[in-house]
Amino acid sequence: MRDFSSATHLGFTLRSYTRDMKEARTRLHELRDQALPAMPAMLGGGADELLSLAVSAAEGKLISARPHQVHWQPGRALTVVYDASVAWAGQRPVQERLVAMTGARLPDEALVLEDGDVRVGLWALQQDPLLPGLTVALDAAAMHGLLTSLGVRPDGLSLRLRAYRPGRRAVVQAQADGHRLFVKVVRPRKAAALQKRHALLARRLPVPHSHGWSDEHGLVVLEAMPGATLREALGRLGTPLPDPRQIAALLDSIEAPSDAQAPPDLVAATVTYGELLGRILPDLEPQLRRLIDGIGEAGRLGPVVPVHGDLHEAQLMVAQGQIVGLLDVDTVGLGHRVDDWATMVGHLATRLDAAPKRIRPRIQAYAKQLLALADAQVDPVTLRQRAAAVVLGLATGPFRVQTRAWPAETRQRVALAEQWLASAQRIA
């Protein structure tokens, strides 16, 4: 895909999909890391034995389990979230999420199993030792009391886990008395800063209203924004879409936070992404070296300004063709506007590449409008280099969330990153 003027699409036949699924299983089981001797047990057949020991200690019986998320930092740590079926105390099996971690530093509160140099910490998702607020956020009785104390009527309360990153963050949706709230769960020491950031940015931006926070548990309770995400709107034919100039105006309205943190460096991150991708798919190493070298070439970044830091189509809430909300403002800091635009472009390019045929023309048309506007605001060559970096980062996604055909999907995204870098080199 070059400047959204053309598009390639990964098509699967039943035969190729079956082959790709087989490759995914085989490659996962064959992964090794000398610094993490527990890896074969966690990703192969030994996972059932590890999880069974943990479940048995809590008077349960493991029926089945498969990896749901895999977070691997080569040479440092591996965390696996499993979809599991567990029978507790002889009752009928229920679905659970179980977590296993290995590495130099395991949480003190985890159940630790050791066998020689193999050392693994285990816990149930709702009992994440680094996110104590998750136990509260997923417990109806505890949330009933918390919402009551915040002045929200908790009648008819229902809870749903929307996102989870082991040991780092989670989001729980709470529906009560016509209210839809989102409870952000972070490490306790980060809750006050997150609350402060929402309060600061709310003065000029349509960010979620905070009902309150808990330093003790690491919880921030946010009001749901109206409308749908831009990602959802792009998938609904006939739904009005906001003019990209609204996005530019929103970016111009961002106020620099008092802590003046720097958002993640897109180019520096490519080295980390490249290391992981080269380990899970060694055949990609020549392409990855060329990509990292090309992305790292000096570009024209422009002035340092307030930026969102992780701007993409799922962070923008829209209604009737207007932007009505901006999400996940914890990444707001001082950086370069080209990176906000590159993140939007990279996400739209990846979204287009995997979209159903019926909505591809709609996404492509919108992305071309947005790219034309971005080209007028920042250096087009640097924009495409940084977009290639974003797509390369997104190439780690299929492995992380363990899609059924993650090797094929990963290769497709790496090829897409190459196309964006080639576009930058042609313009240069």
C-alpha positions as CSV (number, residue, x, y, z in Angstrom):
1,M,0.0,0.0,0.0
2,R,1.5,3.3,-1.0
3,D,-0.1,6.6,0.2
4,F,-3.5,4.8,0.3
5,S,-3.7,5.0,-3.5
6,S,-3.6,1.3,-3.9
7,A,-4.2,-1.6,-1.5
8,T,-3.2,-5.2,-1.2
9,H,-5.3,-7.7,0.8
10,L,-4.4,-11.0,2.4
11,G,-6.9,-13.5,1.2
12,F,-7.2,-16.9,2.9
13,T,-8.4,-20.2,1.4
14,L,-9.5,-23.0,3.7
15,R,-6.3,-24.9,2.7
16,S,-4.0,-22.0,3.4
17,Y,-5.7,-21.1,6.6
18,T,-5.4,-24.6,7.9
19,R,-1.7,-24.6,6.9
20,D,-1.2,-21.2,8.7
21,M,-2.9,-22.5,11.8
22,K,-0.5,-25.5,11.9
23,E,2.5,-23.2,11.4
24,A,1.3,-21.0,14.3
25,R,1.1,-23.9,16.7
26,T,4.4,-25.4,15.6
27,R,6.3,-22.1,15.8
28,L,4.8,-21.3,19.2
29,H,5.9,-24.6,20.7
30,E,9.4,-24.4,19.2
31,L,10.2,-20.9,20.6
32,R,13.2,-20.9,23.0
33,D,15.0,-18.3,25.1
34,Q,18.2,-19.4,27.0
35,A,17.6,-16.7,29.6
36,L,14.0,-18.1,30.2
37,P,14.2,-21.8,30.6
38,A,10.5,-22.0,31.5
39,M,9.5,-20.9,28.0
40,P,9.0,-24.4,26.5
41,A,6.8,-25.4,29.5
42,M,4.7,-22.2,29.3
43,L,4.1,-22.3,25.5
44,G,4.1,-26.1,24.9
45,G,2.4,-29.1,26.4
46,G,3.9,-28.4,29.8
47,A,1.5,-25.5,30.3
48,D,-1.3,-27.8,31.4
49,E,0.8,-29.3,34.1
50,L,1.9,-25.8,35.4
51,L,-1.7,-24.5,35.4
52,S,-3.1,-27.7,36.9
53,L,-0.7,-27.4,39.9
54,A,-1.9,-23.8,40.5
55,V,-5.6,-24.6,40.1
56,S,-5.3,-27.7,42.3
57,A,-3.8,-25.5,45.1
58,A,-7.1,-23.6,45.0
59,E,-9.2,-26.7,45.0
60,G,-10.1,-26.7,41.3
61,K,-9.5,-29.0,38.3
62,L,-8.1,-27.7,35.0
63,I,-10.1,-29.0,32.1
64,S,-8.4,-27.3,29.2
65,A,-6.2,-24.2,28.5
66,R,-4.8,-22.4,25.4
67,P,-2.6,-19.2,25.2
68,H,-4.7,-16.1,24.8
69,Q,-2.0,-13.5,25.0
70,V,1.8,-13.8,24.9
71,H,4.0,-11.0,26.1
72,W,7.7,-11.8,25.4
73,Q,10.7,-9.6,26.1
74,P,13.5,-11.7,24.7
75,G,16.1,-12.4,27.3
76,R,14.1,-10.6,30.1
77,A,10.6,-11.9,30.7
78,L,7.7,-13.9,29.4
79,T,4.0,-13.6,30.5
80,V,1.3,-15.7,29.1
81,V,-2.5,-15.2,29.6
82,Y,-4.4,-18.5,29.1
83,D,-8.1,-19.0,28.2
84,A,-8.9,-21.9,30.6
85,S,-11.8,-24.1,31.5
86,V,-11.8,-24.9,35.3
87,A,-14.1,-26.9,37.5
88,W,-14.1,-25.5,41.0
89,A,-14.9,-27.7,44.0
90,G,-16.6,-30.3,41.7
91,Q,-18.9,-27.8,40.1
92,R,-19.5,-27.5,36.3
93,P,-16.6,-26.0,34.4
94,V,-16.4,-22.2,34.0
95,Q,-14.2,-20.1,31.8
96,E,-11.3,-18.4,33.5
97,R,-8.2,-16.4,32.6
98,L,-5.0,-17.7,34.2
99,V,-1.6,-15.9,34.0
100,A,1.9,-17.3,34.1
101,M,5.1,-15.2,34.3
102,T,8.8,-16.0,34.2
103,G,11.8,-13.8,34.4
104,A,14.2,-12.2,36.9
105,R,11.5,-10.4,38.9
106,L,8.3,-12.2,39.9
107,P,5.5,-10.5,42.0
108,D,5.8,-11.4,45.7
109,E,2.1,-12.3,45.9
110,A,2.2,-14.8,43.0
111,L,2.1,-18.5,43.5
112,V,5.7,-19.5,42.5
113,L,6.5,-22.9,41.2
114,E,10.1,-24.0,40.9
115,D,11.9,-26.9,39.3
116,G,15.6,-26.5,39.0
117,D,16.2,-23.4,36.9
118,V,12.6,-23.2,35.9
119,R,10.7,-20.6,38.0
120,V,7.2,-19.5,37.2
121,G,4.7,-17.2,39.0
122,L,1.0,-17.9,38.5
123,W,-2.3,-16.1,39.3
124,A,-5.9,-15.8,38.2
125,L,-6.5,-12.6,36.2
126,Q,-8.8,-11.0,38.7
127,Q,-6.1,-11.5,41.4
128,D,-3.2,-9.8,39.5
129,P,-0.7,-9.0,42.3
130,L,0.5,-5.8,40.6
131,L,-3.0,-4.5,39.9
132,P,-4.8,-4.9,43.3
133,G,-7.7,-2.8,42.0
134,L,-8.7,-5.4,39.5
135,T,-10.1,-7.6,42.3
136,V,-12.4,-4.6,43.3
137,A,-13.3,-3.6,39.7
138,L,-14.5,-7.2,38.8
139,D,-16.4,-7.7,42.1
140,A,-20.1,-6.6,41.9
141,A,-20.4,-6.1,45.7
142,A,-17.2,-4.0,45.9
143,M,-18.1,-1.9,42.9
144,H,-21.6,-1.4,44.3
145,G,-20.1,0.2,47.4
146,L,-17.5,2.2,45.4
147,L,-20.0,3.7,43.0
148,T,-22.4,4.5,45.8
149,S,-19.6,6.5,47.5
150,L,-19.0,8.4,44.3
151,G,-22.7,9.4,44.0
152,V,-23.5,7.0,41.1
153,R,-26.6,4.8,41.6
154,P,-25.4,1.2,41.1
155,D,-28.8,-0.3,40.4
156,G,-28.7,-3.2,37.9
157,L,-24.9,-3.2,37.9
158,S,-23.1,-5.3,35.4
159,L,-19.3,-5.6,34.9
160,R,-17.3,-6.5,31.8
161,L,-13.5,-6.7,31.3
162,R,-12.6,-4.7,28.2
163,A,-8.8,-4.8,28.2
164,Y,-6.0,-6.4,30.2
165,R,-2.3,-6.2,30.1
166,P,-0.8,-8.3,32.9
167,G,0.8,-6.3,35.7
168,R,0.3,-3.0,33.9
169,R,-3.3,-2.0,33.3
170,A,-6.9,-3.1,32.8
171,V,-10.2,-1.5,31.8
172,V,-13.5,-2.7,33.2
173,Q,-16.9,-1.5,31.9
174,A,-19.5,-0.9,34.5
175,Q,-23.1,-0.5,33.4
176,A,-25.5,0.8,36.1
177,D,-28.8,2.7,36.2
178,G,-28.4,4.0,32.7
179,H,-24.8,5.0,33.3
180,R,-21.9,3.5,31.4
181,L,-18.6,3.9,33.2
182,F,-15.1,2.7,32.6
183,V,-12.9,1.8,35.5
184,K,-9.2,2.1,34.6
185,V,-7.0,-0.1,36.7
186,V,-3.4,0.9,37.0
187,R,-0.6,0.3,39.5
188,P,-1.6,2.2,42.6
189,R,1.2,4.8,42.4
190,K,0.0,5.9,39.0
191,A,-3.7,6.6,39.8
192,A,-3.3,10.1,41.2
193,A,-1.3,11.2,38.1
194,L,-3.9,9.8,35.7
195,Q,-6.7,11.6,37.6
196,K,-4.7,14.8,37.5
197,R,-4.1,14.5,33.8
198,H,-7.8,14.1,33.0
199,A,-8.7,17.1,35.2
200,L,-6.0,19.3,33.4
201,L,-6.9,18.3,29.9
202,A,-10.7,18.6,30.5
203,R,-10.3,22.3,30.5
204,R,-9.8,22.4,26.7
205,L,-10.5,18.9,25.4
206,P,-13.5,16.5,25.3
207,V,-11.9,13.9,27.6
208,P,-13.9,11.5,29.9
209,H,-15.1,13.1,33.1
210,S,-13.6,11.4,36.2
211,H,-15.9,10.5,39.0
212,G,-13.0,9.8,41.4
213,W,-10.0,7.7,42.0
214,S,-8.4,5.4,44.6
215,D,-4.8,5.6,45.4
216,E,-5.0,2.5,47.5
217,H,-6.3,0.3,44.7
218,G,-5.1,2.1,41.6
219,L,-8.6,2.9,40.2
220,V,-9.9,5.8,38.2
221,V,-13.6,5.8,37.4
222,L,-14.4,7.6,34.1
223,E,-17.7,8.5,32.5
224,A,-18.3,6.9,29.1
225,M,-18.1,9.3,26.2
226,P,-21.1,9.6,23.8
227,G,-21.0,8.3,20.2
228,A,-18.9,5.6,18.7
229,T,-15.2,5.3,18.1
230,L,-13.9,6.4,14.7
231,R,-12.9,2.8,14.2
232,E,-16.5,1.7,14.7
233,A,-17.8,4.5,12.5
234,L,-15.5,3.5,9.6
235,G,-17.0,0.1,9.7
236,R,-20.6,1.3,9.4
237,L,-21.5,2.2,5.9
238,G,-23.5,5.5,5.7
239,T,-22.3,6.8,9.1
240,P,-21.0,10.4,8.8
241,L,-17.3,10.7,9.4
242,P,-15.5,13.8,10.8
243,D,-13.5,16.0,8.5
244,P,-9.8,15.3,9.2
245,R,-9.4,19.0,9.9
246,Q,-11.3,18.3,13.1
247,I,-8.5,16.0,14.2
248,A,-5.9,18.7,13.4
249,A,-8.0,21.2,15.5
250,L,-8.1,18.8,18.4
251,L,-4.4,18.3,18.3
252,D,-3.9,22.1,18.4
253,S,-6.0,22.2,21.5
254,I,-3.9,19.8,23.6
255,E,-2.4,21.6,26.6
256,A,1.1,20.5,27.7
257,P,0.8,18.6,31.0
258,S,2.8,19.9,34.0
259,D,5.0,16.8,34.1
260,A,6.0,17.4,30.5
261,Q,6.6,13.7,29.9
262,A,7.9,12.5,26.5
263,P,5.7,10.0,24.6
264,P,7.2,6.8,23.4
265,D,9.9,7.2,20.7
266,L,8.5,5.5,17.6
267,V,11.9,5.0,16.0
268,A,13.7,3.7,19.1
269,A,10.9,1.2,19.6
270,T,11.5,-0.4,16.2
271,V,14.7,-2.0,17.6
272,T,12.6,-3.7,20.3
273,Y,9.9,-4.7,17.8
274,G,12.5,-6.0,15.3
275,E,14.2,-8.2,18.0
276,L,10.9,-9.8,18.9
277,L,9.8,-10.3,15.3
278,G,13.1,-11.7,14.3
279,R,12.9,-14.3,17.2
280,I,9.4,-15.4,16.4
281,L,9.9,-15.5,12.6
282,P,13.7,-15.8,11.8
283,D,13.0,-15.8,8.0
284,L,12.1,-12.1,8.4
285,E,15.4,-10.9,9.7
286,P,16.8,-9.5,6.4
287,Q,13.6,-7.5,5.9
288,L,13.6,-6.3,9.5
289,R,17.3,-5.1,9.3
290,R,16.5,-3.0,6.2
291,L,13.3,-1.6,7.8
292,I,15.1,-0.6,11.0
293,D,17.9,1.0,9.1
294,G,15.6,2.9,6.8
295,I,13.2,4.0,9.5
296,G,16.2,5.2,11.6
297,E,17.5,7.6,8.9
298,A,17.4,11.3,10.0
299,G,14.1,13.0,9.3
300,R,12.6,16.5,9.7
301,L,10.6,16.2,12.9
302,G,9.5,19.8,13.4
303,P,9.1,21.7,16.7
304,V,8.4,20.1,20.0
305,V,4.7,20.6,20.8
306,P,2.0,19.0,23.0
307,V,1.0,15.6,21.5
308,H,-1.5,12.8,22.3
309,G,1.3,10.2,22.0
310,D,-0.9,7.3,20.9
311,L,-3.5,8.8,18.5
312,H,-5.5,6.3,16.4
313,E,-9.0,5.7,15.2
314,A,-10.0,3.9,18.4
315,Q,-9.1,6.9,20.5
316,L,-11.5,9.3,18.9
317,M,-15.2,9.3,19.7
318,V,-17.5,10.6,17.0
319,A,-21.2,11.4,16.6
320,Q,-23.1,12.8,13.6
321,G,-19.8,13.5,11.8
322,Q,-18.3,15.4,14.8
323,I,-15.5,14.5,17.1
324,V,-17.0,14.4,20.6
325,G,-14.4,12.6,22.7
326,L,-10.7,11.9,23.0
327,L,-9.6,8.8,25.0
328,D,-6.5,7.4,26.7
329,V,-4.9,10.8,27.5
330,D,-2.3,9.2,29.8
331,T,0.2,9.3,26.9
332,V,-0.2,13.1,26.4
333,G,3.2,14.8,26.5
334,L,5.7,16.9,24.6
335,G,6.8,15.5,21.3
336,H,6.5,15.9,17.5
337,R,3.2,16.4,15.7
338,V,4.5,14.1,12.9
339,D,4.3,11.2,15.3
340,D,0.6,11.7,16.1
341,W,-0.1,11.8,12.3
342,A,2.1,8.8,11.7
343,T,0.3,6.8,14.3
344,M,-3.1,7.6,12.7
345,V,-1.7,6.8,9.3
346,G,-0.1,3.5,10.4
347,H,-3.2,2.3,12.2
348,L,-5.5,3.2,9.3
349,A,-3.1,1.4,6.9
350,T,-3.2,-1.7,9.0
351,R,-6.9,-1.5,9.5
352,L,-7.4,-1.1,5.7
353,D,-5.2,-4.1,5.0
354,A,-7.3,-6.4,7.1
355,A,-10.7,-4.9,6.5
356,P,-13.7,-6.7,4.9
357,K,-14.0,-6.0,1.2
358,R,-17.3,-4.0,1.7
359,I,-15.7,-1.3,3.8
360,R,-12.3,-1.1,2.3
361,P,-13.2,1.7,-0.2
362,R,-14.6,3.7,2.7
363,I,-11.5,3.4,4.8
364,Q,-9.2,4.0,1.9
365,A,-11.0,7.2,0.9
366,Y,-11.0,8.6,4.5
367,A,-7.3,7.7,4.9
368,K,-6.3,9.5,1.7
369,Q,-8.0,12.6,3.0
370,L,-6.3,12.4,6.3
371,L,-2.9,11.7,4.7
372,A,-3.3,14.8,2.4
373,L,-3.9,17.0,5.4
374,A,-1.0,15.5,7.3
375,D,1.3,16.0,4.4
376,A,0.5,19.7,4.4
377,Q,1.3,20.0,8.1
378,V,4.5,17.9,8.5
379,D,7.3,16.6,6.4
380,P,5.9,13.9,4.0
381,V,9.1,11.8,4.0
382,T,9.4,11.7,7.8
383,L,5.7,11.0,8.1
384,R,6.0,7.9,5.9
385,Q,9.1,6.7,7.8
386,R,7.3,7.0,11.1
387,A,4.2,5.4,9.7
388,A,6.4,2.4,8.7
389,A,7.6,2.3,12.3
390,V,4.0,2.3,13.6
391,V,3.1,-0.5,11.2
392,L,6.1,-2.5,12.3
393,G,5.0,-2.1,15.9
394,L,1.5,-3.4,15.0
395,A,3.2,-6.4,13.3
396,T,3.8,-7.8,16.8
397,G,0.1,-7.8,17.5
398,P,-1.0,-11.1,15.9
399,F,1.6,-13.0,17.9
400,R,0.8,-11.1,21.1
401,V,-2.9,-11.8,20.9
402,Q,-2.3,-15.3,19.4
403,T,-4.5,-15.1,16.4
404,R,-5.0,-18.5,14.7
405,A,-2.8,-17.6,11.8
406,W,-0.3,-15.2,13.4
407,P,2.8,-16.0,11.3
408,A,1.0,-15.2,8.0
409,E,-0.6,-12.0,9.5
410,T,2.7,-10.9,10.9
411,R,4.4,-11.3,7.5
412,Q,1.6,-9.3,5.9
413,R,2.1,-6.4,8.3
414,V,5.9,-6.4,7.9
415,A,5.4,-6.2,4.1
416,L,3.0,-3.3,4.7
417,A,5.7,-1.5,6.7
418,E,8.1,-2.0,3.8
419,Q,5.7,-0.4,1.4
420,W,5.4,2.7,3.6
421,L,9.2,3.0,3.9
422,A,9.5,2.5,0.1
423,S,7.0,5.4,-0.3
424,A,9.2,7.6,1.9
425,Q,12.3,6.8,-0.1
426,R,10.7,7.5,-3.4
427,I,9.5,10.9,-2.2
428,A,13.0,11.7,-0.8
